[in-house]
């Protein structure tokens, strides 16, 4: 528990870590291997864009807030904050989301990063020129 607490830059209490690990085990999202080490389940959890629960909105807001704090708390080489404004057909949003997930998801790592991607139209599609 202490290692996780330190690994998460002491941003999460040890009590919350214990509760989260217990919950993840109960939901079969993590399990113990033959050495009693916690490992992720073979089937990663991916929540699609169509889910709009209050809990999920709160989670996303919290991640955006943590990203904001990373701007001042972490050196630039430990984070990436950028934005791009681009023209893109609205019917390709799902393709962009799927690409990012397939491109970067792996179980072969020791570190965890948060990727916050906000993709939304700057234009009102109901207003034609």
Secondary structure, 3 states (H helix, E strand, C coil): CHHHHHHCCCCCCHHHHHHHHHHHHHCCCEEECCCCCEEECCCCCCCCCCCCCHHHHHHHHHHHHHHHHHHHHCCHHHCCCCCCCCCCCHHHHHHHHHHHHHHHCCCCCCCCCCCCCCCCCCCCCCCCC
